[in-house]
Amino acid sequence: MAETAIESDPLFTLLTDALRAGPGSPQWSQAVSAIKGRGDSASEYQALITARDNLESGKEYRSVRAGAGFTRKVMKQLDESAAPDSPSGLPTTTWVAALSAVAIVLVLGFIAYLLIPSEIPTPGLDELKGTYFATSMQTLKFDGPLPADWKTIGTAPLDPTNTLRVRNTGAKNETVAGGIYWTTPLAADQPAAVEASIKSNRPAEDLTVQLFITDRPDFSPDRATTSHELVWQLKGQTAQVFLPTGISEGAVERSKDLKDRTVRVVFNKDLVMVDMNGKRLWAGPHQLAPDQPRYVGVRFIRSGPEKSDSIVVTSLKVMKP
């Protein structure tokens, strides 16, 4: 039907009003009745009414989806439109991906820098590193009674006859502590090195071993600790260093499968270096008094029914240059 014929047809006006009013309106009913009464000559109007019904009922073809290759075509058009702005001729998306990768690497590098402990650049530390400790002052193998100049501390009974260990008393869930220290003082201005060999026969979360250096031998009767000491500690599988302030410093080493540990503490009047199995845990000021003699020792703290041989000390050495 020609456009002019449709517009001059009275039914066209009725149909227009029906489409505006929508299904269910009086105009819609009149238009439908008129179209049905006109038979085949109203096929075009019938088609419009059918289309309107379909749209109103939510037929599938109302949804719009991206066709095959739509994303690729869009990205291609973006690259082509942005190509004049790229001096190297590379697509803009390539530049965005490259810059994003660089940003991610920089962020990860910064996080790693914050997490990896570093030595404090302290004057005199290089001199301490270069000091060779060749003279043995004390060597304990823990294969018999303690020498007379070594004293026990704390309440936990120790057995030094076959490695140094806490005796198994059968106590349950009771915190006890005990240790030994060398009663011979080390001069504050004398560099020294203390080396302990620790053996973990199995994980022991309730048994802690400590290697300590103190300038105040005021050991408490129950905990066997002093009021001012530098401590290397192994609790379970976690090793770390505590300064006299009680603050943990340096690296925290967690080794699940490590059974044998060699701890070496090298110190002079002001500085200390703490290594475990050749790995540096801490290096810097030790915060001990610069004019007070030092005392060295080892200590156990048991807070549960751990067996006596879960962690033992196999040897202890004190050396000087």
C-alpha positions in Angstrom: 0.0 0.0 0.0 1.4 3.4 -1.0 2.3 5.9 1.7 -0.3 8.5 0.4 -3.0 5.8 0.3 -2.3 4.8 3.9 -2.4 8.3 5.2 -5.8 9.0 3.5 -7.3 5.9 4.8 -9.6 6.6 7.9 -8.3 3.4 9.4 -4.8 4.9 9.5 -5.9 7.5 12.1 -7.7 4.8 14.1 -4.6 2.6 14.1 -2.4 5.5 15.1 -4.6 6.3 18.1 -4.6 2.6 19.0 -0.8 2.3 18.9 -0.5 5.4 21.1 -3.1 4.1 23.6 -1.7 0.6 23.8 -3.3 -2.8 24.1 -6.4 -3.0 26.2 -7.6 0.5 25.4 -10.9 1.3 23.6 -8.9 2.6 20.7 -7.0 -0.7 20.5 -10.2 -2.7 20.5 -11.8 -0.6 17.8 -8.7 -0.8 15.6 -8.5 -4.6 15.9 -12.2 -5.0 15.1 -11.8 -2.7 12.1 -8.8 -4.6 10.8 -10.4 -8.0 11.1 -13.5 -6.7 9.3 -11.5 -5.5 6.3 -10.0 -8.9 5.5 -6.8 -9.3 3.5 -6.8 -5.6 2.5 -5.7 -4.7 6.0 -2.7 -7.0 6.1 -0.3 -4.2 6.6 -2.3 -2.8 9.5 -2.5 -6.4 10.9 1.2 -6.6 10.7 1.7 -3.4 12.7 -0.8 -4.6 15.3 1.0 -8.0 15.5 4.4 -6.3 15.9 3.1 -4.1 18.6 1.7 -7.2 20.4 5.0 -8.9 20.2 6.9 -6.0 21.5 4.5 -5.6 24.4 4.7 -9.3 25.3 8.6 -9.3 25.4 9.5 -11.5 22.5 13.2 -12.7 22.3 14.1 -10.4 19.5 13.7 -7.4 21.8 17.2 -8.2 23.4 20.3 -6.9 21.7 23.6 -8.9 21.8 27.0 -8.4 20.4 27.6 -10.4 17.4 30.6 -12.7 16.6 33.9 -10.8 16.6 32.3 -7.7 18.2 35.0 -7.2 20.8 37.8 -7.8 18.3 36.3 -5.2 16.0 35.9 -2.6 18.7 39.6 -3.0 19.9 40.7 -2.8 16.3 38.8 0.4 15.7 40.3 1.8 19.0 43.8 1.0 17.9 43.2 2.5 14.4 41.7 5.6 15.8 44.5 6.1 18.4 47.4 5.1 16.0 48.3 8.7 15.1 48.9 9.5 18.8 51.4 6.7 19.2 54.8 7.9 18.1 56.2 4.4 17.9 53.3 3.0 15.8 52.3 0.5 18.5 48.6 0.2 19.3 47.4 2.1 22.4 46.2 -1.1 24.0 49.8 -2.4 23.8 51.1 0.7 25.5 48.5 0.4 28.3 49.3 -3.3 28.9 53.1 -2.5 29.0 52.7 0.4 31.4 50.4 -1.7 33.6 53.0 -4.5 33.7 55.7 -2.1 34.7 53.5 -0.6 37.4 52.9 -4.0 38.9 56.6 -4.9 38.9 57.4 -1.6 40.7 54.7 -2.2 43.3 55.9 -5.8 44.0 59.5 -4.6 44.2 58.6 -1.9 46.7 56.7 -4.4 48.9 59.7 -6.8 48.8 62.0 -4.0 49.8 59.8 -3.3 52.8 59.6 -7.0 53.8 63.3 -7.9 53.4 65.2 -6.9 56.5 68.4 -5.0 56.0 71.4 -4.3 58.2 71.6 -0.9 59.8 74.5 1.0 58.2 76.3 1.5 61.6 79.9 2.7 61.9 82.1 -0.1 63.2 80.0 -2.9 61.9 82.5 -3.8 59.1 85.3 -4.0 61.6 83.2 -6.4 63.7 82.5 -8.5 60.6 86.2 -8.7 59.9 87.2 -9.9 63.4 88.3 -13.5 63.5 87.6 -15.3 66.8 90.2 -18.0 67.0 90.8 -18.4 70.8 88.4 -20.7 72.7 87.5 -19.4 76.2 84.9 -22.1 77.0 83.6 -25.2 75.2 80.8 -27.3 76.6 79.9 -30.7 75.0 77.3 -31.5 77.6 78.5 -35.0 78.1 78.8 -34.9 81.9 78.5 -32.6 84.9 78.7 -28.9 84.4 82.1 -27.1 85.1 82.3 -25.4 88.4 82.1 -21.9 86.9 78.8 -22.6 85.2 75.7 -22.1 87.3 72.1 -23.3 86.9 69.2 -20.8 87.1 65.4 -21.2 87.3 63.3 -24.0 88.6 63.1 -26.4 85.7 65.6 -29.3 86.3 68.2 -29.7 83.5 70.2 -32.7 82.4 73.6 -31.9 81.0 75.0 -35.4 80.8 73.7 -36.3 77.3 73.1 -32.9 75.6 71.6 -30.2 77.6 67.9 -30.7 78.0 64.9 -30.2 80.4 64.3 -33.2 82.5 60.9 -34.8 82.1 59.1 -34.4 85.4 55.7 -35.5 84.2 54.2 -32.1 85.0 51.2 -31.2 82.8 50.5 -27.7 81.5 52.8 -26.1 84.0 55.2 -23.3 82.9 58.7 -23.9 84.1 62.0 -22.3 83.1 65.6 -23.2 83.7 69.0 -22.6 82.3 72.7 -22.2 82.8 75.1 -19.2 82.6 78.8 -18.7 82.8 79.7 -16.9 86.0 82.9 -15.5 84.5 82.1 -12.0 83.2 83.2 -10.7 79.8 84.7 -7.2 79.7 82.4 -4.7 78.0 85.2 -3.6 75.7 86.3 -7.1 74.8 84.9 -8.6 71.5 83.5 -12.1 71.9 81.6 -14.7 70.0 79.1 -17.2 71.5 78.1 -20.2 69.4 75.4 -22.7 70.3 74.3 -25.9 68.4 70.6 -26.7 68.8 68.9 -29.9 67.7 65.1 -30.2 67.2 64.1 -33.8 67.3 60.5 -32.8 66.5 58.3 -29.7 66.5 57.8 -28.4 70.1 55.4 -25.5 70.4 55.4 -25.7 74.2 59.2 -25.7 74.6 61.3 -22.6 74.0 65.1 -22.4 73.9 67.1 -19.1 74.2 70.7 -18.1 73.9 71.2 -14.9 75.9 73.7 -12.2 76.8 73.0 -10.0 79.7 74.7 -7.1 81.5 72.6 -7.6 84.7 72.8 -11.1 86.1 69.7 -10.6 88.3 68.0 -13.8 87.3 64.4 -14.2 88.4 63.8 -17.4 90.4 60.9 -18.7 88.3 61.5 -17.5 84.8 65.3 -17.5 84.9 65.3 -14.2 83.0 67.1 -10.9 83.7 66.0 -7.3 83.4 68.3 -6.4 80.6 69.4 -9.0 78.0 69.9 -9.7 74.3 68.1 -12.9 73.3 68.1 -15.3 70.3 65.0 -17.5 70.7 63.6 -20.6 69.1 60.0 -21.4 69.8 58.5 -24.2 67.8 60.0 -23.6 64.4 60.3 -19.8 64.7 63.6 -18.2 65.4 64.0 -14.5 66.1 66.1 -11.9 68.0 64.9 -9.7 70.9 66.8 -6.6 72.1 67.0 -5.6 75.8 63.9 -3.4 75.2 61.9 -6.6 74.6 61.3 -5.6 70.9 61.9 -8.3 68.2 64.3 -7.0 65.6 65.7 -8.3 62.3 64.5 -11.3 60.4 62.0 -13.9 61.7 63.1 -17.3 60.4 60.5 -20.1 60.1 61.9 -23.5 59.1 59.5 -26.4 59.4 62.0 -29.2 58.3 65.1 -27.8 59.9 66.4 -30.0 62.7 69.9 -28.7 63.3 70.7 -25.1 64.0 73.9 -23.3 64.7 73.5 -19.9 66.3 76.4 -17.5 66.4 76.3 -14.2 68.3 79.3 -11.9 67.7 79.5 -8.7 69.7 81.7 -5.9 71.0 81.2 -2.9 73.1 78.3 -1.5 71.1 77.4 -3.8 68.2 76.2 -7.3 67.7 75.6 -9.7 64.7 73.3 -12.7 65.1 73.5 -15.5 62.5 71.7 -18.8 62.3 73.1 -21.5 59.9 75.0 -18.7 58.2 72.0 -16.5 57.6 72.1 -13.0 59.2 69.1 -12.4 61.5 70.2 -9.1 63.0 73.1 -6.7 62.9 73.3 -3.4 64.7 73.5 -1.9 68.2 72.8 -4.5 70.9 71.6 -1.9 73.5 73.6 -3.4 76.3 75.4 -1.1 78.8 78.8 0.0 77.2 80.5 -0.1 80.7 79.0 -3.2 82.2 80.4 -6.8 82.0 78.4 -9.4 80.0 77.3 -12.9 81.0 76.3 -15.6 78.5 74.1 -18.6 78.9 71.2 -20.7 77.5 67.7 -21.2 78.9 64.7 -23.4 78.4 61.0 -22.4 79.0 58.4 -25.2 79.0 54.7 -24.4 79.0 53.3 -27.8 78.4 53.9 -31.6 78.6 56.5 -31.7 75.9 59.0 -34.5 76.0 62.4 -33.6 77.4 64.3 -34.5 74.1 62.2 -32.4 71.7 64.8 -29.6 71.7 68.3 -30.0 73.1 71.5 -28.0 73.1 74.4 -30.2 71.9 77.3 -27.7 72.5 78.1 -24.2 73.6 81.3 -22.2 72.8 82.6 -18.8 73.9 85.5 -17.4 71.9 87.6 -14.3 71.6 89.9 -12.9 68.9 
